[in-house]
Amino acid sequence: MIKTITKFFAVATILKNLLETKKGDITGNTQIHPSKFPGRTIFVREKEYFIRESYVNDTVPIVFLHSWGTDSLGSWFKILPKIKTSFIAIDMRNHGKSDSSWKRWDVDENADLVISILDQLNIEKCDLVGWSMGSAVGMSVARKKETLVRKLILITPFSWLGGAVYNEKIAFKVFVSFVRIRERLFPNFNPQSKFSFLRKSQSIEDEYTEWAWNNFHRSKDDFIYSDGGRFVVPYDARPWISEIQSETLVITGGKDKLVPEETSNEVINLLNNVKSKVIIEAGHSVPWTHSDELLEEINSFLNDE
């Protein structure tokens, strides 16, 4: 009986996703855009990458690197409008409006991409802010080109992931396969969950709901998840984190379940020139839920000579 009911609901769910008319989740009558910074594209090795930029004379630009599954606005829409200095926000490979590929891609490749983009923009010195995946890319950038990064801010960072150890294990491959299946059968699962989190955590105002819905559902889920997170599987920065020379601030959430505090503490312990800040009530989504406190920490650290 239980198997029959399970099969029924499985078939009904698949049919619902195949046949239903999709619609946005909009609250309120007036809808506006939260961060009106138009962007442009740059070509790197025959691929087109999207950036948003704003420049203020005689200021060191801040480079913003987003989390996995969002983009330059999806991650930073509450931060960018309040930045008073120059900034560059990048849509990394397979994210946002940048080109995508079915080929293998990883943290170091995204770091090379960031370095190439900044070279084309004639940026010789910058401050770099990365959230989650962006923090991993940021550490790789700081290691690869020491002279480029003046100060480094890592939000909920990690030095390695389980895939670095278990990628050849059958159980891990089975898990990755289930991730692929879920994303292909239910492509709205991740964007819907992100949108729901923003609403439930009261991290977005009613007038921004249409933008948020469209932004998250624009993410290239088929590309991002098609290989079950291939880019994170080989990632293990522990052997080289101590090589990073940039002055670094690590910001963690006291209630982060995705990247627990002890995981971020591994990064802190391996860095040579580091300060740390724990936002006690925050989870993993610090730029969404605690943007004012985060912005205060960013400004304080970057302006502290």
C-alpha positions as CSV (number, residue, x, y, z in Angstrom):
1,M,0.0,0.0,0.0
2,I,2.8,2.4,0.9
3,K,4.7,1.7,-2.3
4,T,1.5,2.3,-4.3
5,I,0.9,5.6,-2.6
6,T,4.6,6.6,-3.1
7,K,4.4,5.8,-6.8
8,F,1.2,7.7,-7.2
9,F,2.6,10.9,-5.6
10,A,5.8,10.5,-7.7
11,V,3.9,10.3,-10.9
12,A,1.6,13.1,-9.9
13,T,4.5,15.4,-9.0
14,I,6.3,14.7,-12.4
15,L,3.0,15.3,-14.3
16,K,2.4,18.5,-12.3
17,N,5.9,19.9,-13.2
18,L,5.5,18.9,-16.8
19,L,1.9,20.3,-17.4
20,E,1.3,23.1,-15.0
21,T,1.5,26.8,-16.1
22,K,4.4,28.5,-14.3
23,K,3.8,31.8,-12.6
24,G,5.8,34.2,-10.5
25,D,5.3,34.8,-6.8
26,I,4.7,38.6,-6.6
27,T,3.7,40.5,-3.5
28,G,2.4,44.1,-3.7
29,N,1.3,46.3,-6.6
30,T,4.4,48.3,-7.3
31,Q,7.5,46.3,-8.4
32,I,11.0,47.8,-8.6
33,H,14.6,46.7,-9.2
34,P,16.7,46.7,-6.1
35,S,20.1,47.5,-7.6
36,K,20.2,49.5,-10.9
37,F,23.7,48.9,-12.1
38,P,23.7,48.0,-15.8
39,G,26.3,45.5,-16.9
40,R,28.4,44.5,-20.0
41,T,30.3,41.5,-21.2
42,I,34.0,40.7,-21.6
43,F,35.5,38.0,-23.7
44,V,38.0,35.6,-22.1
45,R,39.3,32.7,-24.2
46,E,36.4,32.9,-26.6
47,K,33.8,32.8,-23.7
48,E,31.6,35.8,-22.8
49,Y,31.4,36.9,-19.2
50,F,29.1,39.4,-17.6
51,I,30.2,42.1,-15.2
52,R,28.6,45.0,-13.3
53,E,30.9,47.9,-12.4
54,S,30.9,51.4,-10.9
55,Y,33.9,53.6,-10.5
56,V,34.8,56.4,-8.1
57,N,38.0,58.3,-8.8
58,D,41.0,57.5,-6.6
59,T,39.5,54.5,-4.9
60,V,40.6,50.9,-4.8
61,P,37.9,48.8,-6.4
62,I,36.1,46.0,-4.5
63,V,35.6,42.8,-6.5
64,F,32.5,40.9,-5.5
65,L,32.4,37.1,-6.1
66,H,29.0,35.5,-5.6
67,S,27.9,32.2,-4.1
68,W,27.1,29.0,-6.0
69,G,23.8,29.1,-7.8
70,T,23.3,32.9,-7.8
71,D,25.0,35.7,-9.7
72,S,26.5,39.2,-9.3
73,L,23.1,40.6,-8.3
74,G,21.5,37.6,-6.7
75,S,24.2,37.5,-4.1
76,W,24.9,41.2,-3.6
77,F,21.6,43.1,-4.4
78,K,21.4,44.4,-0.8
79,I,25.1,45.4,-0.7
80,L,26.0,47.0,-4.1
81,P,23.6,50.0,-3.8
82,K,25.3,51.0,-0.5
83,I,28.9,50.8,-1.7
84,K,30.5,54.3,-1.9
85,T,33.7,53.2,-3.6
86,S,34.5,51.6,-7.0
87,F,33.3,48.0,-7.4
88,I,33.2,45.2,-9.9
89,A,30.7,42.3,-9.6
90,I,31.3,39.3,-11.8
91,D,29.0,36.5,-13.0
92,M,31.3,33.5,-12.9
93,R,31.2,30.6,-15.3
94,N,27.9,28.8,-15.6
95,H,26.2,31.5,-13.6
96,G,24.0,34.5,-14.3
97,K,24.5,36.0,-17.7
98,S,27.9,34.5,-18.4
99,D,28.5,31.8,-20.9
100,S,28.2,28.2,-19.8
101,S,29.8,24.9,-20.7
102,W,29.2,21.2,-20.1
103,K,32.9,20.8,-19.7
104,R,34.5,20.3,-16.3
105,W,35.1,23.5,-14.4
106,D,36.5,24.2,-10.9
107,V,37.5,26.8,-8.4
108,D,41.0,27.4,-9.9
109,E,39.5,27.9,-13.3
110,N,37.1,30.6,-12.0
111,A,40.1,32.2,-10.2
112,D,42.0,32.4,-13.6
113,L,38.8,33.9,-15.1
114,V,38.6,36.6,-12.4
115,I,42.3,37.5,-12.9
116,S,41.9,37.7,-16.7
117,I,38.8,39.9,-16.4
118,L,40.6,42.3,-14.0
119,D,43.6,42.3,-16.3
120,Q,41.4,43.4,-19.2
121,L,40.0,46.2,-17.0
122,N,43.5,47.3,-16.2
123,I,42.9,46.7,-12.4
124,E,46.3,46.4,-10.8
125,K,45.1,46.4,-7.2
126,C,41.8,45.5,-5.6
127,D,40.0,44.4,-2.5
128,L,38.2,41.1,-2.9
129,V,35.0,40.0,-1.2
130,G,33.7,36.4,-1.7
131,W,30.7,34.6,-0.3
132,S,30.8,30.8,0.0
133,M,31.9,29.5,-3.4
134,G,33.1,33.1,-4.1
135,S,35.3,32.9,-1.0
136,A,37.0,29.7,-2.4
137,V,37.6,31.5,-5.7
138,G,38.9,34.6,-3.8
139,M,41.4,32.6,-1.9
140,S,42.7,31.0,-5.1
141,V,43.0,34.5,-6.8
142,A,45.0,35.8,-3.8
143,R,47.3,32.9,-4.0
144,K,47.8,33.0,-7.7
145,K,48.4,36.7,-8.0
146,E,49.7,38.1,-4.7
147,T,50.2,41.6,-6.0
148,L,46.6,42.0,-7.2
149,V,44.7,41.6,-3.9
150,R,45.2,44.3,-1.2
151,K,42.7,42.9,1.3
152,L,40.6,39.8,1.2
153,I,37.1,39.3,2.8
154,L,35.8,35.7,3.1
155,I,32.2,35.2,4.0
156,T,31.3,31.7,5.3
157,P,34.4,30.2,3.6
158,F,35.6,26.5,3.5
159,S,39.0,25.1,2.8
160,W,37.8,21.8,1.4
161,L,34.8,19.6,0.8
162,G,34.1,16.0,1.4
163,G,34.2,15.3,-2.3
164,A,38.0,15.9,-2.2
165,V,38.3,12.7,-0.2
166,Y,35.2,10.7,-1.3
167,N,35.0,11.4,-5.0
168,E,36.1,7.9,-5.9
169,K,33.7,6.2,-3.5
170,I,30.6,4.5,-4.8
171,A,28.3,6.1,-2.2
172,F,29.4,9.6,-3.2
173,K,28.9,8.9,-6.9
174,V,25.4,7.6,-6.1
175,F,24.7,10.8,-4.1
176,V,25.9,13.0,-7.0
177,S,23.6,11.0,-9.4
178,F,20.6,11.7,-7.2
179,V,21.4,15.4,-7.2
180,R,21.5,15.3,-11.0
181,I,18.2,13.4,-11.2
182,R,16.5,15.8,-8.8
183,E,17.6,18.9,-10.7
184,R,16.6,17.6,-14.1
185,L,13.2,16.4,-12.9
186,F,12.5,19.4,-10.7
187,P,14.5,22.4,-12.2
188,N,12.6,24.9,-10.1
189,F,13.5,23.3,-6.8
190,N,16.6,25.4,-6.0
191,P,15.4,28.8,-7.3
192,Q,12.1,28.3,-5.5
193,S,13.9,27.3,-2.2
194,K,16.1,30.4,-2.4
195,F,13.2,32.7,-3.1
196,S,11.2,31.1,-0.2
197,F,14.1,31.6,2.1
198,L,14.3,35.3,1.2
199,R,10.6,35.7,2.0
200,K,10.5,33.7,5.2
201,S,13.6,35.4,6.6
202,Q,12.2,38.8,5.6
203,S,15.4,39.5,3.7
204,I,13.5,41.1,0.8
205,E,10.9,43.8,0.6
206,D,7.5,43.2,-1.2
207,E,8.4,45.6,-4.0
208,Y,11.4,43.4,-5.0
209,T,9.6,40.1,-5.2
210,E,9.1,40.0,-9.0
211,W,12.8,40.8,-9.5
212,A,13.9,38.2,-7.1
213,W,11.7,35.5,-8.6
214,N,13.0,36.2,-12.1
215,N,16.6,36.5,-11.0
216,F,16.7,33.1,-9.2
217,H,14.7,31.3,-11.9
218,R,17.1,32.7,-14.5
219,S,20.0,30.7,-13.0
220,K,21.3,28.0,-15.3
221,D,20.4,25.1,-13.1
222,D,20.8,22.4,-15.8
223,F,24.4,23.7,-16.3
224,I,25.2,24.3,-12.6
225,Y,24.0,21.0,-11.3
226,S,24.3,18.8,-14.4
227,D,27.6,17.3,-13.1
228,G,26.5,17.2,-9.5
229,G,28.9,19.9,-8.3
230,R,31.9,18.7,-10.2
231,F,33.9,21.9,-9.4
232,V,33.7,21.3,-5.7
233,V,34.7,17.6,-5.7
234,P,38.4,18.1,-6.2
235,Y,38.6,21.3,-4.1
236,D,41.1,21.2,-1.2
237,A,42.9,24.4,-0.3
238,R,44.5,23.2,2.9
239,P,47.9,22.6,1.4
240,W,48.3,26.1,0.1
241,I,46.1,28.5,2.2
242,S,49.2,29.5,4.3
243,E,50.7,30.9,1.1
244,I,48.1,33.7,1.0
245,Q,49.8,37.0,2.0
246,S,46.8,39.4,1.8
247,E,45.4,40.8,5.0
248,T,42.2,38.8,5.5
249,L,38.9,39.1,7.3
250,V,36.8,35.9,7.8
251,I,33.1,36.5,8.5
252,T,31.0,33.5,9.7
253,G,27.5,32.9,10.8
254,G,26.9,31.4,14.2
255,K,24.0,29.4,13.0
256,D,25.4,28.3,9.6
257,K,24.4,24.7,8.9
258,L,25.7,24.6,5.4
259,V,29.3,25.6,6.3
260,P,29.5,25.1,10.1
261,E,31.7,27.4,12.1
262,E,34.3,24.8,12.7
263,T,34.7,24.4,9.0
264,S,35.4,28.1,8.5
265,N,37.7,28.0,11.5
266,E,39.9,25.7,9.5
267,V,40.5,28.5,7.1
268,I,41.1,31.0,9.9
269,N,43.7,28.6,11.5
270,L,45.6,28.2,8.2
271,L,45.8,31.9,7.2
272,N,48.8,33.9,8.4
273,N,47.4,37.4,8.5
274,V,43.7,37.1,9.5
275,K,41.0,38.7,11.6
276,S,37.6,37.0,12.2
277,K,34.1,38.1,13.0
278,V,31.1,35.8,14.0
279,I,27.6,37.2,13.3
280,I,25.9,35.1,16.0
281,E,22.4,35.1,14.7
282,A,23.3,34.6,11.0
283,G,23.2,31.4,9.0
284,H,25.0,30.8,5.7
285,S,23.1,33.7,3.9
286,V,24.9,36.6,5.6
287,P,24.6,39.0,2.6
288,W,20.9,38.5,2.6
289,T,19.9,38.4,6.2
290,H,22.5,40.6,7.8
291,S,23.5,43.0,5.1
292,D,23.8,46.1,7.3
293,E,26.1,44.4,9.8
294,L,28.1,42.8,6.9
295,L,28.5,46.2,5.2
296,E,29.7,47.7,8.4
297,E,32.3,45.0,8.8
298,I,33.4,45.4,5.2
299,N,33.8,49.2,5.4
300,S,35.6,49.0,8.8
301,F,38.1,46.4,7.6
302,L,38.8,47.9,4.2
303,N,39.2,51.5,5.6
304,D,41.5,50.4,8.5
305,E,45.0,51.3,7.5
